[in-house]
Amino acid sequence: MFNVKEILATQDMIDKRHLDIRTITMGISLLDCCHEDVNVCAQKIYDKITRRAEKLVKTGEDIEWEFGIPIVNKRISVTPIAIVGNTCNTDSYVPLAMALDKAAKECGVNFIGGFSALVQKGATKGDWILMDSIPEALAATERVCSSVNVGSTKAGINMDAVAKMGQIIKKTAELTADNDGLGCAKLVVFANAVEDNPFMAGAFHGVGEPECVLNVGVSGPGVVHHALQKVKGQPFDVVAETIKKTAFRITRMGQMVGVEASSRLGVPFGIVDLSLAPTPAVGDSVARILEEMGLEVTGTHGTTAALALLNDAVKKGGVMASNHVGGLSGAFIPVSEDEGMIAAALSGTLTLDKLEAMTCVCSVGLDMIAVPGDTSASTISAIIADEAAIGMVNTKTTAVRIIPAPGKKVGDMVEMGGLLGSAPVMPVHPESSADFIARGGRIPAPLQSLKN
Amino acid sequence: MKAVVTVVGEDRVGIIAQVCTSLAKYNVNVLDISQTVMQGFFTMMMVVDVSAANVPVAQLAQELDEQGKQIGLSIRLQRRDIFDAMHKI
């Protein structure tokens, strides 16, 4: 009738290995909220979000109790505000950010994503207004997350936007200097951004998405780590197989919760994002999985290969377990949100350059990295350009979420609090990239054949 | 709708009686029981039918959890679907 071993295995994963549903994120289209008057637009945005997501948190909590599985975050993503705001006769979208924040608080979600612009090939009037509004919007709100897509494989890289975002990140850090530049933890610069990502800070509801949709992000680095502890010293074939089996189980659970939640909320189920998303808690680290494979410290030689295997095996295992896979799907390597990454960075083994190499083979990119407060805007832009180039050439999503912590020097710690964790300030190259960034224009889209 | 109830705690007289009385109050039918004592720890698993329960399942799980804490036991009710999803293709 029932298998005691299976029940205990599931409960053990939840109780001791931090298995959880990381997020259920409701995507809501705001395309029908456009209005010439920015205040009317803000009101329409607030009304629509609070109407659509009214039951999101309650439904999530009910499911947590019924199935005995934690759903850590309930969140909302919306149509990129630059698109919605384009009709407004205004020079600032801060009122729209305030409306998002108010709606998020009313619904009880901890983050709302979509204060975003897609400028990979060029920027409209609304896109520029949005980018200019980001520092104030992130300083004035608590729960709003922002993202800007500056490049893609098909469009190339918009270097004007890259230059702009370096300045915007600096300004955001300055306006939130009291909190170590916390605003920057809510700001992502993407290349090849995806439209159905449920994870913050980069979530937005793409224009190709339906009116309203529910996406799920699963997690479970601790479960994978524990599974690998049982196959110590065995060949990589066994390692890959073990990760696949574990990822399959985790994803099946995500699929089940997603279908259940979407049917109760009366919205279509979108995708499961098969990501290993770490938290600062001990036993919930991606870095420790890499070390379990035989590396003394994450960041040493072999790290990129280990991460490539992990990322691929997670996807292979998860794909079969879900009807629809999407989002970012892969292993995340945010420094401040991963206990093992923090330790590796503190030891000096994990550097910015190695992290950049790691982003070639895993999901997303340079994530939650603190750099000295006196890092110039052009250096940050150059870091963004490098990361966007990796995404553009490899046809993958890459991103930069970097915190130039005001007043902090290499070796200092930056405290973000909660799931955002804490990060040691990492050194950047002191040599200037200013003339490179000052050129502006576009880097052409890359050739898709003759790959060598 | 079927659910699995897992009860863990220090072994003593009357645990099964207490848990079953509680389930009966909610009109939950017990379909199968398996129990063992490991190193002084009482571990029981039950498959129950919650279709006719007189409160919503989320509330039932929450109240059992609270009642368990009051009498020094971990009582966890989970819909069976989660175990099927994870372990069966």
Chai-1 contact restraints between the chains, C-beta under 6 A:
chainA,res_idxA,chainB,res_idxB,connection_type,confidence,min_distance_angstrom,max_distance_angstrom,comment,restraint_id
A,M1,B,D32,contact,1.0,0.0,6.0,A-B,restraint_1
A,M1,B,V47,contact,1.0,0.0,6.0,A-B,restraint_2
A,F2,B,V47,contact,1.0,0.0,6.0,A-B,restraint_3
A,V4,B,M45,contact,1.0,0.0,6.0,A-B,restraint_4
A,E6,B,F83,contact,1.0,0.0,6.0,A-B,restraint_5
A,E6,B,H87,contact,1.0,0.0,6.0,A-B,restraint_6
A,I7,B,V4,contact,1.0,0.0,6.0,A-B,restraint_7
A,I7,B,F83,contact,1.0,0.0,6.0,A-B,restraint_8
A,T10,B,F83,contact,1.0,0.0,6.0,A-B,restraint_9
A,T10,B,M86,contact,1.0,0.0,6.0,A-B,restraint_10
A,D62,B,A58,contact,1.0,0.0,6.0,A-B,restraint_11
A,W65,B,A58,contact,1.0,0.0,6.0,A-B,restraint_12
A,W65,B,A61,contact,1.0,0.0,6.0,A-B,restraint_13
A,W65,B,Q62,contact,1.0,0.0,6.0,A-B,restraint_14
A,E66,B,V57,contact,1.0,0.0,6.0,A-B,restraint_15
A,E66,B,A58,contact,1.0,0.0,6.0,A-B,restraint_16
A,E66,B,R79,contact,1.0,0.0,6.0,A-B,restraint_17
A,F67,B,Q78,contact,1.0,0.0,6.0,A-B,restraint_18
A,F67,B,R79,contact,1.0,0.0,6.0,A-B,restraint_19
A,F67,B,I82,contact,1.0,0.0,6.0,A-B,restraint_20
A,G68,B,R76,contact,1.0,0.0,6.0,A-B,restraint_21
A,G68,B,Q78,contact,1.0,0.0,6.0,A-B,restraint_22
A,R249,B,M86,contact,1.0,0.0,6.0,A-B,restraint_23
A,R252,B,A85,contact,1.0,0.0,6.0,A-B,restraint_24
A,R252,B,M86,contact,1.0,0.0,6.0,A-B,restraint_25
A,M253,B,A85,contact,1.0,0.0,6.0,A-B,restraint_26
A,M253,B,M86,contact,1.0,0.0,6.0,A-B,restraint_27
A,M256,B,A85,contact,1.0,0.0,6.0,A-B,restraint_28
